[in-house]
Amino acid sequence: MVARAYTVAFQGVEARPVEVQCAVSPGVPAFSIVGLPDKAVNEARDRIRSALSAMSIALPSKRITVNLSPADMPKEGSHFDLPIAVALLTAMDVLPADAIEETVALGELSLDGSLVPVLGALPAAMRAAEDGRKLLCPAGSGAEAAWVDATCVTAAANLIEVVQHYSGLAPLPPATPGEVIADAGAKDLRDVKGQERAKRALEIAAAGRHHLIMVGTPGSGKSMMAARLPGILPPLTPFEALETSMIHSLAGLLDEGGINRTRPFREPHHTASMAAIVGGGRGAKPGEISLAHNGVLLMDEFPEFPRTVLETLRQPIETGEVMVARANAHIKYPCRFMLMAAANPCKCGYLADPNRACSRAPVCGEDYLGRISGPLMDRFDLRIEVPPVAFRDLELPGDGESSATVAARVAAARALQEARYDGKPQCQNADLEGEALQEIAHPDGEGQALLSKTAERFQLTARGYHRVLRVARTIADLDGSDAVRKPHIAEALSYRLMGARGL
C-alpha cells in the first residue's frame, strides 16, 4: 500500500504542489527519502523518528520509502517534516487516508513532536485553495495562513494534536486570521521646513507612482523628506496587501500572522550586495526590490551603490518583475516599486558652494554623478535639486501642509486613475504606454507645441518624452483637470530639465 499526502515546494512566490508518497514494505529496516531532497529534507528522518518515539509510536521493522513527486523538482526546507510524518502515519494505519489526501500539510517537527512555524504558510494556503484542499500547518503559522478564507486552515501545536484531530478524538477549530497591523504613526511632512518644490515633487511622485531622484548638499533634508513619503501614500488595497504579504511570508517578515496595510518602505544601505538588492543567495530568496513591491524603495547615497547593483535596476524598473537566474533555478519575483533615490552633488557634497567645495570642483561632481549611467538616469520621471535650507526658515514655526492634507490630494488623484482604468489593479499613470498614453495624456495644442519644441532643443529620448507625458497627466489629475494643458506640460518639463545633470 502506498499512502499519499500533499505539500508544496516554493519557487519564488509560487507554491508548486508536491505529492508525498510513502510505502512500507518487507525488507531490511531502513528509512529513505528520494525525489531530490536537500540536506534539511533528508534530516527529517531523524526528527520524525524522535517525534514518533515521544508519542510512544515505534517505526515498523520494515523498509520505509518516501518519494517526493515530481522527482525532478528540487525540494528544500524543513517544512517537509509534517507531510512526510502524516504520510508515514497513514501508511501505518494511524491516520485515515481519505482525510489526509484532502489536505496540504507543511511544518517543521521538533524532537519532542511539537510543530515549529515555517516560512511560506500564506502562499501554501493559496495553493491549497486553488487545488480544493484544506491546509494543515503549525499553530504559529495558522494566523498567517487563515487570511486565505477560501480554504479551511487547521493549526496544530504538535503531532499528537494532528493525530487526535484526524482520528476524531479532539477536532481542532479552524484557525483565525491575524490582526491588521495598525500604522505606528508615519512622520509628518509638516516637520520639513522650506523645500516647497521638493515636497511638490514628492506629492506628484506619490500620486502617479513616479520614480524620483533628489540631489542636494548634505543636511538639505533629502532623507528627512523621503522618510515622510509613506505618510502621503494611500494604504494597500486588499489585493495588494495579500500579494505583498506572500513575498514577506517567504522572507519571514510577517509578525504573528498580521498583515500590514501600510505600503512597504525599504531603505537598504549602500553597502548591500547584488543578491540583497535584486534577490538570490541560498534558495534564491527575494531581494529588497521585491520586498518593496507595491511600496517604496529608498536608495540613499545612490552613487555609492556598486555600479553592477545600479545597472541591475534598469530592467525591473521597466517590467515590474525580476528573474533571479541560478544554475539550478530560474525564479521570478514581482517588484513593482517606486524608486526614490537621494544623492550629494559630489563626493564632498558642496559642489555649488565656492567656500566649501573641494579643489577638484567641478570635475568631482561630474565624476561622482557619472557613476549613474545615462540609461538609468533616463528612467527617473522626476529629478530635482534640493538647495540648503535657509536659517530663517528653520526658525519659522511648522505651518506647512500636513501629511494628511497632501495624502487626501494623492488619494483623490489615484481615485481618478482607478476610475479611468476601469478599476484595473496596479495601474497608475506611471504605467501608461502605447496608444493608451497618447489617448489619455495627449496635451492640448499649446502644450504639444511646448513639448515638441523643448524635446527637440534638449534632445529628449523617446523614453524621456513619454515620461514627461505621464508626469503631466498626474499633475493634471492633482489639478482636477480632464485635459493635459500647457501649465501641466511646463511643470513636468521643469522636473525633467532641472535634474541632477541639467538634461
Residue pairs with C-beta under 8 A, 6 or more apart in sequence:
1 23
1 24
1 91
2 21
2 22
2 23
2 91
3 21
3 22
3 23
3 87
3 88
3 90
3 91
3 97
3 100
4 19
4 20
4 21
4 22
4 87
4 90
4 97
4 100
4 101
5 19
5 20
5 22
5 83
5 84
5 86
5 87
5 90
5 100
5 101
5 103
5 105
6 17
6 18
6 19
6 20
6 83
6 101
6 103
6 104
6 105
6 131
6 133
7 17
7 18
7 20
7 79
7 80
7 82
7 83
7 104
7 105
7 106
7 124
8 15
8 16
8 17
8 18
8 104
8 106
8 120
8 123
8 124
8 127
9 15
9 16
9 18
9 73
9 74
9 75
9 76
9 77
10 16
10 76
10 77
10 120
10 123
10 250
11 329
11 331
12 284
12 286
12 324
12 331
12 332
12 333
13 123
13 246
13 247
13 250
13 286
13 333
13 334
14 123
15 120
15 123
15 124
15 126
15 127
16 73
16 127
17 104
17 127
17 131
18 68
18 69
18 70
18 73
18 75
18 80
18 83
19 68
19 69
20 66
20 67
20 68
20 69
20 80
20 83
20 84
20 87
21 66
21 67
21 68
21 69
21 87
22 64
22 65
22 66
22 67
22 84
22 87
22 88
22 90
22 91
23 64
23 65
23 67
23 91
24 60
24 62
24 63
24 64
24 88
24 91
24 92
25 62
25 63
25 65
26 62
26 63
27 62
27 63
28 63
29 59
29 61
29 62
29 63
30 63
30 64
31 45
31 49
31 59
31 64
31 66
32 63
32 64
32 65
32 66
33 41
33 42
33 44
33 45
33 66
33 68
33 84
34 65
34 66
34 67
34 68
34 71
35 66
35 67
35 68
35 69
35 70
35 71
35 75
36 68
36 71
36 72
36 73
36 74
36 75
37 68
37 75
37 80
38 74
38 75
38 76
38 77
40 76
40 77
40 78
40 80
41 68
41 75
41 76
41 77
41 78
41 80
43 78
44 78
44 80
44 81
44 84
44 85
44 109
47 81
47 108
47 109
47 110
47 111
48 81
48 84
48 85
48 88
48 109
49 59
50 111
50 112
51 85
51 109
51 110
51 111
51 112
51 113
51 159
52 58
52 59
52 85
52 113
52 159
54 111
54 112
54 113
55 113
55 159
55 160
55 163
57 89
57 92
57 94
60 92
64 88
64 91
66 84
66 87
66 88
68 75
68 80
74 328
74 329
76 283
77 118
77 119
77 120
77 283
78 108
78 116
78 118
79 106
79 107
79 108
79 118
79 119
79 120
80 106
81 107
81 108
81 109
82 105
82 106
82 107
82 108
82 109
82 115
82 136
82 137
82 138
82 159
82 162
83 104
83 105
83 106
85 109
85 159
86 95
86 100
86 103
86 105
86 136
86 162
87 100
89 95
89 163
90 96
90 97
90 100
94 163
94 167
95 162
95 163
95 166
95 167
96 166
96 167
99 166
100 166
102 133
102 134
103 128
103 133
103 134
103 135
103 136
103 154
104 124
104 127
104 128
104 131
104 133
104 134
104 135
104 136
105 135
105 136
105 137
106 118
106 120
106 121
106 124
106 135
106 136
106 137
106 141
107 115
107 116
107 117
107 118
107 136
107 137
107 138
107 141
107 156
108 115
108 116
108 117
108 118
108 138
109 115
109 116
109 159
110 116
112 158
113 158
113 159
113 160
114 157
114 158
114 159
115 137
115 138
115 139
115 140
115 156
115 157
115 158
115 159
116 138
116 140
117 138
117 139
117 140
117 141
118 137
118 138
118 141
119 249
119 250
119 251
119 252
120 249
120 250
121 135
121 137
121 141
121 142
121 144
121 145
121 249
122 144
122 145
122 147
122 148
122 242
122 245
122 246
122 249
122 254
123 246
123 249
123 250
124 135
124 137
124 145
125 135
125 137
125 145
125 146
125 147
125 148
125 151
125 153
126 148
126 246
128 134
128 135
128 148
128 151
129 148
129 150
129 151
133 151
134 151
134 152
134 153
134 154
135 145
135 148
135 151
135 152
135 153
135 154
136 154
136 156
136 162
137 145
137 153
137 154
137 155
137 156
137 175
138 155
138 156
138 157
139 155
139 156
139 157
140 155
141 155
141 257
142 153
142 154
142 155
142 175
142 176
142 257
143 155
143 175
143 176
143 177
143 178
143 256
143 257
143 258
144 178
144 245
144 249
144 254
144 257
145 153
145 155
145 175
145 257
146 153
146 155
146 174
146 175
146 176
146 177
146 178
146 257
147 177
147 178
147 242
147 245
147 257
147 259
149 177
152 174
153 174
153 175
154 165
154 172
154 174
154 175
155 172
155 175
156 162
156 165
156 172
161 170
161 172
164 170
165 171
165 172
177 257
177 259
178 254
178 256
178 257
178 258
178 259
179 256
179 258
180 258
180 259
180 260
180 261
181 255
181 258
181 259
181 260
181 261
181 262
183 261
183 262
186 228
186 230
186 231
186 262
186 403
187 227
187 228
187 231
187 403
188 228
188 231
188 402
188 403
189 199
189 202
189 225
189 228
189 231
189 232
189 400
189 401
189 402
189 403
189 406
190 398
190 399
190 400
190 401
190 402
190 403
191 224
191 228
191 398
192 199
192 221
192 224
192 225
192 228
192 400
193 221
193 389
193 393
193 394
193 396
193 398
193 400
194 221
194 389
194 390
194 393
195 220
195 221
195 225
195 386
195 389
196 400
197 384
198 214
198 221
198 222
198 225
198 384
198 386
199 225
199 400
199 401
199 406
201 212
201 214
201 382
201 384
201 495
202 212
202 225
202 228
202 229
202 232
202 406
203 232
203 406
203 409
203 410
203 478
204 210
204 382
204 471
204 474
204 475
204 478
204 495
205 211
205 212
205 229
205 338
205 340
205 381
205 382
206 229
206 232
206 233
206 338
206 406
206 410
207 409
207 410
207 413
207 414
207 429
207 474
207 477
207 478
208 381
208 413
208 417
208 428
208 429
208 430
208 470
208 471
208 473
208 474
208 477
209 338
209 428
209 429
209 430
209 431
210 338
210 381
210 382
210 429
210 430
210 467
210 470
210 471
210 474
211 317
211 338
211 339
211 340
211 341
211 379
211 380
211 381
211 382
211 430
212 338
212 339
212 340
212 341
212 380
212 381
212 382
212 383
212 384
213 302
213 340
213 341
213 342
213 343
213 377
213 380
213 382
213 383
213 384
213 499
213 500
214 222
214 225
214 226
214 340
214 341
214 342
214 343
214 384
214 385
214 386
215 342
215 343
215 344
215 345
215 369
215 383
215 384
215 385
215 386
215 499
215 500
216 222
216 342
216 344
216 345
216 385
216 386
216 387
216 388
217 344
217 345
217 349
217 350
217 352
217 353
217 386
217 387
217 388
218 344
218 349
218 350
219 388
219 389
220 386
220 387
220 388
220 389
221 386
221 389
222 300
222 342
222 386
223 300
223 342
226 267
226 298
226 300
226 340
226 342
228 403
229 265
229 296
229 298
229 340
230 262
230 263
230 265
230 295
230 296
231 403
231 407
232 403
232 406
232 407
232 410
233 263
233 295
233 296
233 407
233 410
234 263
234 407
234 410
234 411
234 414
235 261
235 262
235 263
236 244
236 260
236 261
236 262
236 263
236 294
237 425
239 425
240 294
240 425
240 426
241 259
241 260
241 261
242 259
243 293
243 294
243 334
244 264
244 293
244 294
244 295
245 254
245 259
245 260
247 286
247 290
247 291
247 293
247 333
247 334
248 254
248 264
248 291
250 285
250 286
251 285
251 286
251 291
253 291
263 294
263 295
263 296
264 291
264 292
264 293
264 294
264 295
264 296
264 337
265 292
265 295
265 296
265 298
266 288
266 291
266 292
266 295
266 296
266 297
266 298
266 337
267 297
267 298
267 299
267 300
268 276
268 277
268 288
268 297
268 299
270 299
270 300
270 301
270 302
270 304
270 305
272 288
272 305
272 309
273 309
274 280
274 306
274 308
274 309
274 312
275 281
275 287
276 287
276 288
277 287
277 288
277 289
277 305
277 309
277 312
277 313
278 287
278 289
278 309
278 312
278 316
278 322
278 324
279 285
279 286
279 287
279 289
279 290
279 322
279 324
279 331
279 333
280 287
280 324
280 326
284 324
284 326
284 329
284 331
286 333
287 322
287 324
287 333
288 297
289 297
289 313
289 316
289 322
289 335
289 337
290 322
290 333
290 334
290 335
292 335
292 337
293 333
293 334
293 335
293 336
293 337
294 336
294 337
294 426
295 337
295 338
296 337
296 338
296 340
297 337
297 338
297 339
297 340
298 340
298 341
298 342
299 305
299 339
299 340
299 341
299 342
300 341
300 342
301 342
301 343
301 344
302 310
302 341
302 342
302 343
302 372
303 343
303 344
303 368
303 369
303 371
303 372
307 371
307 373
310 371
310 372
310 373
310 376
311 373
311 376
313 339
313 376
314 375
314 376
314 379
315 322
316 322
316 335
316 337
317 339
317 379
318 379
320 334
320 335
320 336
321 332
321 333
321 334
321 335
321 336
322 332
322 333
322 335
323 330
323 331
323 332
324 330
324 331
324 332
324 333
336 426
338 430
339 379
339 380
341 380
343 369
343 372
343 500
344 368
345 351
345 352
345 365
345 368
345 369
345 500
346 357
346 358
346 361
346 362
346 364
346 365
346 367
346 368
346 369
347 358
347 364
347 367
347 368
348 356
348 357
348 358
348 364
350 356
350 357
350 358
351 357
351 361
351 362
351 364
351 365
358 364
360 367
369 500
369 501
372 500
377 383
377 499
377 500
377 501
377 503
378 461
378 463
378 464
379 463
379 467
380 499
381 430
381 467
381 470
381 471
381 495
381 496
382 471
382 495
382 496
383 495
383 496
383 498
383 499
383 500
383 503
384 495
384 498
384 499
385 498
385 499
385 500
409 478
410 478
412 478
412 480
413 474
413 477
413 478
414 428
416 477
417 427
417 428
417 429
417 477
418 427
420 440
421 427
429 441
429 470
429 471
429 473
429 474
429 477
430 470
430 474
432 440
432 441
432 466
432 469
432 470
432 473
433 466
437 466
437 469
437 470
440 473
441 469
441 470
441 472
441 473
441 484
442 448
442 469
442 484
443 451
443 469
443 472
443 483
443 484
443 485
443 486
443 488
443 489
444 483
444 484
444 485
444 486
446 485
446 486
447 472
447 484
447 485
447 486
447 488
447 489
448 489
450 486
450 489
450 490
450 493
451 465
451 468
451 469
451 489
451 493
454 460
454 493
454 497
455 464
455 465
455 468
458 497
458 503
460 468
460 496
464 496
464 503
467 496
468 489
468 492
468 493
468 496
469 484
469 492
471 492
471 495
471 496
472 484
472 488
472 489
472 491
472 492
473 484
473 488
475 488
475 491
475 492
476 482
476 483
476 484
476 485
476 488
479 488
481 488
496 503
497 503
